Amino acid sequence: MDVTPLLSCGQFVVASLVLGLALAGSGPVAALAGDPAAAVAPLFGTPYRDDGVDDPAGRHTLFANQVATFPDRGLNCSGFVVTASRGILGRALPLEAMRRDRKGDSGRTAAAGEDWDFGYDLILNVTDGLPRRVLVPAGPGQPGQAALAAPETLDAARFRGFPLHDATAWKSVLGQLRPGEIAFAALSKEKAGRLYYYHVGLLYADASGRAVFAHATPGKGSHRLELTDPAGMAAFRKEFAEKRFGEKYILLVAAPLPR
């Protein structure tokens, strides 16, 4: 599965380094904040690396072993979202904070299985403290924005967003993405009778108003797909074919860009 496993407490990032980066307000992070297309562009073409991520200092490392250092960048899906989000949101995003099990329900002894909701936790950790909303399709049988709880209070085992292969739902949702915001995606599926939030990505509008889904996969590394283009949507659906695991769902949580 394309996820980063959580570990028990004990690893940490040096507080003074993180605080200094968060307060610096200069350099590439500040220069790119608020422009998703510019922030993610340098990451496209990055090879896939299991557990790969950049830390706030720019080291190419691993979530689970932050002592490890690599000469070249390599990212998994969660590493791509965290690394890209530093530039997009202008936040330091220390790795231990990104690995936080928000509800304490996905440890080694959890009834639902270890790390079952890692993708859900990750996108909320990245956007922690920001005003957020869930993007849901409009129409009969849908909860609607007004009926939804805040993303952090949702029961992720029961509400998973909408079916990933539902073309009508996508048409509705893409029309809801507002200027000045970005959506963080957590994909889920059932495997061997267990639910997993196994993949994450970014959804944003470029300067031409085209909806772009950016992520990292083992087969293609870090790349983008234009979902407002039929060929791009077809490629997206192909990358996440249903296969034998049953219907996949996608949860989209939108947050404002820095101004």
Residue frames as qw, qx, qy, qz and C-alpha x, y, z in Angstrom:
[[0.000, 0.888, 0.460, 0.000, 0.00, 0.00, 0.00],
 [0.407, 0.499, -0.007, 0.765, 1.15, 3.49, -0.82],
 [0.433, -0.860, -0.136, -0.233, 1.15, 4.84, 2.72],
 [0.255, 0.533, -0.589, 0.552, 3.62, 5.91, 5.35],
 [0.657, -0.407, -0.630, 0.075, 3.34, 3.81, 8.51],
 [0.337, -0.820, 0.159, -0.434, 3.00, 5.43, 11.90],
 [0.585, 0.148, -0.678, 0.419, 5.48, 4.57, 14.63],
 [0.549, -0.671, -0.450, 0.215, 5.27, 4.70, 18.38],
 [0.093, -0.988, 0.062, -0.105, 6.29, 7.89, 20.12],
 [0.776, -0.432, 0.182, 0.422, 9.94, 8.63, 20.57],
 [0.532, 0.224, 0.305, 0.757, 11.21, 10.12, 17.33],
 [0.002, 0.899, 0.302, -0.318, 11.17, 13.89, 17.05],
 [0.507, 0.629, 0.094, 0.582, 12.39, 16.84, 15.04],
 [0.433, -0.172, -0.320, 0.825, 14.63, 19.33, 16.78],
 [0.003, 0.823, 0.534, -0.193, 12.28, 22.01, 18.04],
 [0.169, -0.708, 0.097, 0.678, 14.58, 24.94, 17.48],
 [0.205, -0.081, 0.691, 0.688, 15.07, 24.02, 13.82],
 [0.066, 0.565, 0.785, 0.245, 11.36, 23.69, 13.16],
 [0.106, -0.840, -0.364, 0.388, 10.53, 26.92, 14.98],
 [0.217, -0.533, 0.304, 0.759, 13.19, 28.80, 13.08],
 [0.146, 0.133, 0.762, 0.617, 11.91, 27.53, 9.74],
 [0.002, -0.693, -0.720, -0.028, 8.33, 28.33, 10.64],
 [0.143, -0.864, -0.223, 0.428, 9.18, 31.90, 11.61],
 [0.459, -0.207, 0.377, 0.777, 11.69, 32.67, 8.90],
 [0.380, 0.774, 0.357, -0.358, 9.08, 33.70, 6.34],
 [0.219, 0.767, -0.419, -0.433, 11.65, 33.82, 3.55],
 [0.233, -0.286, 0.892, 0.260, 13.15, 31.59, 0.89],
 [0.179, -0.053, -0.815, -0.548, 11.36, 29.20, -1.46],
 [0.076, -0.473, -0.855, 0.198, 8.46, 28.44, 0.89],
 [0.063, 0.646, 0.309, -0.695, 7.43, 32.08, 1.26],
 [0.082, 0.357, -0.467, -0.805, 8.04, 32.79, -2.43],
 [0.213, -0.091, -0.859, -0.458, 5.69, 30.03, -3.61],
 [0.103, 0.322, 0.789, -0.513, 3.00, 30.21, -0.92],
 [0.417, 0.544, 0.302, -0.662, -0.44, 30.54, -2.44],
 [0.528, 0.555, -0.419, -0.487, 0.53, 29.25, -5.91],
 [0.861, -0.122, 0.483, -0.102, -0.03, 25.47, -6.11],
 [0.834, 0.545, 0.029, 0.080, 1.08, 25.13, -9.73],
 [0.280, 0.806, -0.441, 0.278, 4.40, 26.87, -9.07],
 [0.497, -0.578, 0.579, -0.287, 5.00, 24.98, -5.82],
 [0.881, -0.021, 0.465, -0.082, 4.47, 21.50, -7.26],
 [0.678, 0.705, -0.185, -0.095, 6.16, 22.03, -10.65],
 [0.120, 0.696, -0.702, 0.098, 9.71, 21.33, -9.37],
 [0.567, -0.242, 0.740, -0.269, 8.52, 18.02, -7.90],
 [0.867, 0.385, 0.096, -0.301, 7.15, 16.53, -11.11],
 [0.703, 0.537, -0.461, 0.073, 9.38, 13.77, -12.40],
 [0.258, -0.582, 0.683, -0.357, 10.70, 12.96, -8.93],
 [0.499, 0.072, -0.857, -0.105, 11.20, 9.19, -8.61],
 [0.763, -0.493, -0.154, -0.389, 9.06, 7.21, -6.22],
 [0.291, 0.329, -0.785, 0.437, 10.70, 6.14, -2.97],
 [0.604, -0.488, -0.629, -0.044, 8.97, 4.04, -0.33],
 [0.516, -0.698, -0.346, 0.356, 8.38, 6.31, 2.69],
 [0.502, 0.132, 0.081, 0.851, 10.29, 9.13, 0.96],
 [0.102, -0.935, -0.337, -0.036, 9.80, 12.75, 2.04],
 [0.373, 0.486, -0.226, 0.757, 11.72, 16.01, 2.47],
 [0.418, -0.565, -0.536, 0.468, 12.03, 17.38, 5.99],
 [0.013, 0.964, 0.231, -0.132, 11.58, 21.09, 6.82],
 [0.332, -0.713, 0.372, 0.493, 15.32, 21.68, 6.27],
 [0.576, 0.649, -0.319, -0.380, 15.10, 20.25, 2.76],
 [0.199, -0.389, 0.897, 0.061, 16.86, 16.94, 3.52],
 [0.728, 0.106, -0.494, -0.464, 15.69, 13.98, 1.46],
 [0.160, -0.276, 0.850, -0.418, 14.79, 11.45, 4.12],
 [0.392, -0.261, -0.849, -0.239, 12.14, 8.95, 5.28],
 [0.538, -0.589, -0.086, -0.597, 9.12, 9.41, 7.53],
 [0.903, -0.396, -0.156, -0.067, 9.97, 6.39, 9.67],
 [0.795, -0.248, 0.011, 0.553, 13.74, 6.91, 9.76],
 [0.164, 0.982, 0.074, 0.057, 14.55, 10.59, 9.76],
 [0.507, -0.645, 0.429, 0.377, 18.25, 9.90, 10.36],
 [0.676, 0.226, 0.566, 0.414, 18.45, 8.53, 6.83],
 [0.150, 0.780, -0.114, -0.597, 19.61, 11.00, 4.16],
 [0.737, 0.345, 0.501, 0.295, 19.67, 10.56, 0.39],
 [0.300, -0.261, 0.277, 0.875, 21.58, 12.65, -2.18],
 [0.166, -0.140, -0.540, -0.813, 18.56, 12.82, -4.48],
 [0.506, 0.003, 0.327, -0.798, 14.90, 13.41, -3.76],
 [0.289, -0.134, -0.904, -0.286, 12.45, 10.51, -3.73],
 [0.400, -0.078, 0.322, -0.855, 8.82, 10.73, -2.61],
 [0.024, 0.335, 0.940, 0.050, 5.91, 8.45, -1.87],
 [0.083, -0.677, -0.539, -0.494, 2.35, 9.81, -2.03],
 [0.449, -0.828, -0.301, 0.148, 2.32, 11.21, 1.50],
 [0.553, -0.367, 0.124, 0.737, 5.85, 12.58, 1.06],
 [0.237, 0.370, 0.454, 0.775, 4.75, 14.35, -2.10],
 [0.234, -0.810, -0.451, -0.293, 1.76, 15.98, -0.39],
 [0.549, -0.731, -0.144, 0.378, 3.79, 17.12, 2.63],
 [0.520, -0.182, 0.257, 0.794, 6.75, 18.40, 0.58],
 [0.137, 0.483, 0.487, 0.714, 4.50, 20.22, -1.91],
 [0.313, -0.818, -0.467, -0.119, 2.29, 21.66, 0.82],
 [0.510, -0.503, -0.110, 0.689, 5.20, 23.48, 2.44],
 [0.217, 0.001, 0.335, 0.917, 5.45, 25.62, -0.65],
 [0.151, -0.540, -0.636, -0.530, 1.70, 25.88, -1.22],
 [0.465, -0.773, -0.425, -0.071, 0.71, 26.78, 2.35],
 [0.164, 0.726, -0.336, 0.577, 3.94, 28.43, 3.54],
 [0.753, -0.574, 0.172, -0.273, 4.15, 26.08, 6.54],
 [0.063, -0.612, 0.787, -0.046, 7.12, 24.19, 7.99],
 [0.918, 0.009, -0.168, -0.360, 5.11, 20.95, 8.46],
 [0.153, -0.541, 0.812, -0.157, 7.51, 19.00, 10.75],
 [0.495, 0.103, -0.811, -0.294, 7.37, 15.29, 10.03],
 [0.099, -0.133, -0.892, 0.420, 6.35, 14.12, 13.48],
 [0.358, 0.317, 0.325, -0.816, 3.32, 16.42, 13.35],
 [0.537, 0.282, -0.477, -0.637, 2.44, 15.00, 9.94],
 [0.434, 0.054, -0.899, -0.041, 2.44, 11.45, 11.34],
 [0.280, -0.104, 0.580, -0.758, 0.09, 12.24, 14.19],
 [0.213, -0.335, -0.903, -0.164, -2.67, 9.68, 14.80],
 [0.179, -0.369, 0.009, -0.912, -5.34, 12.28, 15.43],
 [0.723, -0.366, -0.075, -0.581, -7.95, 10.10, 17.12],
 [0.271, -0.449, 0.813, -0.254, -5.68, 7.44, 18.57],
 [0.835, 0.146, 0.345, -0.402, -7.54, 4.78, 16.63],
 [0.822, 0.526, -0.207, -0.073, -4.94, 3.33, 14.27],
 [0.215, -0.688, 0.687, -0.089, -2.13, 1.94, 16.42],
 [0.234, 0.288, -0.920, -0.123, -0.81, -1.60, 16.40],
 [0.068, 0.197, 0.930, -0.302, -3.66, -2.87, 18.57],
 [0.399, 0.217, 0.030, -0.890, -6.43, -0.88, 16.88],
 [0.629, 0.261, 0.690, -0.246, -9.55, -2.86, 16.06],
 [0.619, 0.734, 0.081, -0.267, -9.66, -1.41, 12.55],
 [0.868, 0.249, 0.081, 0.421, -6.01, -2.26, 11.88],
 [0.474, -0.530, 0.073, 0.699, -2.76, -0.34, 12.07],
 [0.116, -0.324, 0.330, 0.879, -2.63, 2.87, 10.01],
 [0.313, 0.505, 0.790, 0.151, -6.04, 2.22, 8.48],
 [0.147, 0.926, 0.347, -0.003, -6.83, 5.96, 8.35],
 [0.560, -0.337, 0.123, 0.747, -3.34, 7.30, 7.73],
 [0.257, 0.348, 0.435, 0.790, -4.35, 9.22, 4.58],
 [0.259, -0.817, -0.436, -0.275, -7.28, 10.84, 6.36],
 [0.575, -0.699, -0.122, 0.407, -5.06, 11.84, 9.28],
 [0.558, -0.065, 0.238, 0.793, -2.36, 13.19, 6.98],
 [0.142, 0.549, 0.389, 0.726, -4.51, 15.64, 5.05],
 [0.404, -0.855, -0.287, -0.153, -5.95, 16.97, 8.32],
 [0.673, -0.504, -0.003, 0.541, -2.47, 17.27, 9.83],
 [0.447, 0.209, 0.295, 0.818, -1.27, 19.27, 6.82],
 [0.088, -0.586, -0.325, -0.737, -4.23, 21.67, 7.08],
 [0.463, -0.502, -0.625, 0.378, -4.45, 21.74, 10.87],
 [0.191, -0.518, -0.260, 0.792, -5.87, 25.05, 12.12],
 [0.066, 0.058, -0.428, -0.899, -7.15, 26.19, 8.71],
 [0.622, 0.273, 0.317, -0.662, -10.84, 26.63, 7.90],
 [0.058, -0.148, 0.919, 0.362, -11.76, 23.50, 5.96],
 [0.711, 0.229, 0.196, -0.636, -14.73, 22.08, 4.08],
 [0.507, 0.003, 0.844, 0.175, -15.49, 18.73, 2.50],
 [0.363, 0.310, -0.427, -0.768, -16.30, 18.76, -1.21],
 [0.426, 0.188, 0.872, -0.151, -19.33, 16.54, -1.85],
 [0.021, 0.228, 0.697, 0.679, -21.43, 16.03, -4.99],
 [0.404, 0.120, 0.229, -0.878, -24.74, 17.85, -5.17],
 [0.524, 0.006, -0.643, -0.558, -27.97, 16.00, -5.82],
 [0.825, -0.335, -0.072, -0.450, -30.44, 13.49, -4.35],
 [0.957, -0.172, -0.199, 0.124, -29.02, 11.17, -1.74],
 [0.556, 0.335, -0.309, 0.695, -26.03, 13.42, -1.06],
 [0.421, -0.552, -0.520, 0.498, -25.53, 15.04, 2.37],
 [0.134, 0.891, 0.179, 0.396, -24.83, 18.53, 1.05],
 [0.369, 0.424, -0.394, 0.727, -22.37, 21.02, 2.54],
 [0.390, -0.542, 0.177, -0.723, -24.72, 22.25, 5.25],
 [0.907, -0.309, -0.084, -0.272, -25.32, 18.74, 6.59],
 [0.810, 0.221, -0.409, 0.357, -21.67, 17.76, 6.86],
 [0.621, -0.747, -0.024, 0.236, -19.70, 17.96, 10.07],
 [0.022, 0.878, -0.455, -0.143, -16.27, 19.57, 10.12],
 [0.736, 0.417, -0.531, -0.040, -13.74, 17.28, 8.37],
 [0.158, 0.417, -0.782, 0.435, -11.89, 16.57, 11.62],
 [0.496, -0.097, 0.608, -0.612, -15.05, 15.30, 13.33],
 [0.762, 0.221, -0.359, -0.491, -16.21, 12.98, 10.54],
 [0.795, -0.214, 0.562, -0.077, -16.40, 9.26, 11.17],
 [0.218, 0.598, -0.627, -0.449, -13.90, 8.27, 8.50],
 [0.231, -0.035, 0.972, 0.043, -15.02, 4.65, 8.69],
 [0.368, 0.563, 0.704, -0.227, -18.55, 5.60, 7.65],
 [0.382, 0.895, 0.117, -0.200, -18.17, 8.70, 5.48],
 [0.691, -0.185, 0.420, 0.558, -15.49, 8.31, 2.82],
 [0.038, 0.419, -0.327, -0.846, -16.45, 11.04, 0.36],
 [0.744, 0.440, 0.072, -0.498, -17.82, 9.78, -2.96],
 [0.896, 0.102, 0.394, 0.179, -17.11, 6.86, -5.34],
 [0.309, -0.540, 0.423, 0.659, -13.90, 7.58, -7.23],
 [0.224, 0.073, 0.775, 0.587, -15.31, 6.32, -10.55],
 [0.189, 0.724, 0.633, -0.199, -18.57, 8.29, -10.39],
 [0.358, 0.278, 0.327, 0.829, -18.38, 10.65, -13.39],
 [0.184, -0.784, -0.402, -0.436, -21.46, 12.65, -12.35],
 [0.599, -0.732, -0.178, 0.271, -20.05, 13.19, -8.86],
 [0.592, -0.159, 0.161, 0.774, -16.77, 14.44, -10.30],
 [0.169, 0.547, 0.384, 0.724, -18.52, 16.94, -12.55],
 [0.387, -0.843, -0.307, -0.210, -20.32, 18.36, -9.53],
 [0.694, -0.591, -0.056, 0.406, -17.29, 18.41, -7.25],
 [0.561, 0.085, 0.207, 0.797, -14.89, 20.00, -9.73],
 [0.022, 0.687, 0.332, 0.646, -17.36, 22.87, -10.13],
 [0.535, -0.805, -0.253, -0.039, -17.25, 23.52, -6.38],
 [0.703, -0.198, -0.078, 0.679, -13.54, 24.21, -6.09],
 [0.011, 0.975, 0.192, -0.110, -13.32, 27.91, -5.36],
 [0.488, 0.682, -0.224, 0.497, -10.61, 30.34, -6.48],
 [0.106, -0.691, 0.458, -0.549, -8.03, 30.77, -3.75],
 [0.738, -0.373, 0.473, -0.303, -8.28, 27.27, -2.30],
 [0.363, 0.382, -0.836, -0.150, -6.78, 23.81, -2.74],
 [0.889, -0.223, 0.022, -0.399, -8.27, 20.40, -2.02],
 [0.085, -0.471, 0.871, -0.110, -6.41, 17.58, -0.28],
 [0.820, 0.060, -0.353, -0.447, -7.47, 14.09, -1.35],
 [0.331, -0.334, 0.854, -0.223, -7.52, 10.85, 0.65],
 [0.674, 0.139, -0.549, -0.474, -8.41, 7.71, -1.29],
 [0.504, -0.270, 0.719, -0.396, -9.81, 4.64, 0.46],
 [0.677, 0.139, -0.615, -0.380, -10.56, 1.03, -0.36],
 [0.810, -0.358, 0.351, -0.304, -11.42, -2.19, 1.39],
 [0.519, 0.462, -0.719, -0.020, -8.91, -5.03, 1.36],
 [0.439, -0.021, -0.870, 0.224, -9.39, -8.40, 3.02],
 [0.414, -0.667, -0.617, -0.051, -12.41, -7.01, 4.85],
 [0.418, -0.579, -0.227, 0.662, -10.55, -3.97, 6.22],
 [0.266, 0.934, 0.205, 0.118, -10.82, -0.32, 5.25],
 [0.626, -0.281, 0.087, 0.722, -7.66, 1.62, 4.37],
 [0.224, 0.961, 0.008, -0.161, -7.05, 5.26, 3.48],
 [0.862, -0.104, 0.301, 0.393, -4.15, 4.23, 1.33],
 [0.512, 0.289, 0.296, 0.753, -3.32, 7.13, -0.99],
 [0.066, -0.815, -0.269, 0.509, -3.25, 10.94, -0.92],
 [0.468, 0.324, 0.382, 0.728, -2.93, 13.71, -3.49],
 [0.031, -0.461, -0.159, 0.872, -3.63, 17.36, -4.30],
 [0.298, 0.628, 0.644, 0.320, -6.40, 18.91, -6.40],
 [0.124, -0.620, -0.088, 0.769, -6.10, 22.51, -7.55],
 [0.530, 0.792, 0.302, 0.026, -6.95, 24.84, -10.43],
 [0.594, -0.066, 0.198, 0.777, -4.11, 26.15, -12.59],
 [0.032, -0.380, 0.023, 0.924, -3.88, 29.63, -14.11],
 [0.249, -0.010, -0.614, -0.749, -6.18, 28.57, -16.96],
 [0.654, -0.122, 0.215, -0.715, -8.83, 27.20, -14.64],
 [0.748, 0.132, -0.623, -0.187, -8.05, 23.56, -15.41],
 [0.768, -0.527, 0.245, -0.269, -8.46, 21.12, -12.51],
 [0.503, 0.519, -0.678, 0.137, -5.19, 19.33, -11.83],
 [0.887, -0.446, 0.064, -0.105, -4.67, 16.26, -9.65],
 [0.348, 0.686, -0.596, 0.230, -1.04, 15.93, -8.51],
 [0.848, -0.432, 0.252, -0.176, 0.39, 12.92, -6.69],
 [0.093, 0.585, -0.802, -0.077, 3.11, 10.27, -6.60],
 [0.956, -0.001, 0.102, -0.273, 2.73, 6.60, -7.51],
 [0.684, -0.380, 0.565, 0.261, 5.20, 3.71, -7.66],
 [0.715, 0.381, 0.497, 0.310, 4.80, 3.37, -11.41],
 [0.384, 0.766, 0.230, 0.461, 5.08, 7.00, -12.48],
 [0.427, -0.071, -0.287, 0.854, 6.68, 8.88, -9.61],
 [0.040, 0.591, 0.365, -0.718, 5.45, 12.44, -9.01],
 [0.123, 0.190, 0.626, 0.746, 3.16, 13.62, -11.79],
 [0.321, 0.304, 0.281, -0.852, -0.03, 15.49, -12.63],
 [0.160, 0.366, 0.858, 0.321, -3.30, 14.66, -14.38],
 [0.211, 0.021, -0.045, -0.976, -5.71, 17.23, -15.78],
 [0.207, 0.302, 0.898, -0.244, -9.15, 16.11, -14.63],
 [0.408, 0.623, 0.208, -0.634, -11.06, 18.67, -16.70],
 [0.362, 0.475, -0.638, -0.486, -9.65, 16.97, -19.81],
 [0.933, 0.002, -0.009, -0.358, -11.40, 13.70, -20.78],
 [0.769, 0.355, -0.492, 0.203, -8.05, 12.02, -21.47],
 [0.070, 0.464, -0.620, 0.629, -6.72, 13.15, -18.11],
 [0.680, -0.234, 0.340, -0.606, -9.77, 11.85, -16.26],
 [0.946, 0.165, -0.223, -0.166, -9.52, 8.56, -18.14],
 [0.539, 0.427, -0.606, 0.399, -5.87, 8.25, -17.11],
 [0.280, -0.407, 0.539, -0.683, -6.82, 9.00, -13.50],
 [0.867, -0.085, 0.132, -0.473, -9.51, 6.32, -13.53],
 [0.862, 0.308, -0.400, 0.053, -7.04, 3.86, -15.05],
 [0.230, 0.491, -0.650, 0.532, -4.43, 4.56, -12.36],
 [0.322, -0.142, 0.682, -0.641, -7.03, 3.71, -9.73],
 [0.572, -0.036, -0.661, -0.485, -8.87, 0.87, -11.43],
 [0.742, -0.413, 0.135, -0.510, -11.25, -1.02, -9.17],
 [0.293, 0.364, -0.880, 0.087, -9.47, -4.37, -9.65],
 [0.554, -0.241, -0.796, -0.048, -10.47, -6.90, -7.01],
 [0.209, -0.086, -0.609, 0.761, -10.81, -4.66, -3.97],
 [0.006, -0.732, -0.671, 0.118, -14.27, -3.28, -4.69],
 [0.175, 0.879, 0.245, 0.370, -15.33, 0.32, -5.08],
 [0.507, -0.078, -0.234, 0.826, -12.79, 2.99, -4.19],
 [0.104, -0.921, -0.375, -0.003, -13.78, 6.31, -2.64],
 [0.456, 0.286, -0.112, 0.835, -12.15, 9.72, -2.52],
 [0.308, -0.820, -0.394, 0.278, -12.49, 12.27, 0.28],
 [0.404, 0.498, 0.073, 0.764, -11.69, 15.86, -0.71],
 [0.381, -0.757, -0.343, 0.404, -10.98, 18.45, 1.98],
 [0.380, 0.702, 0.127, 0.589, -10.60, 22.01, 0.71],
 [0.485, -0.645, -0.210, 0.553, -8.59, 24.69, 2.51],
 [0.245, 0.966, 0.049, -0.059, -7.79, 28.33, 1.64],
 [0.734, 0.306, -0.073, 0.602, -4.50, 29.33, 0.08],
 [0.395, -0.511, -0.185, 0.741, -2.35, 32.00, 1.75],
 [0.296, 0.887, 0.311, 0.172, -3.11, 35.55, 0.60]]
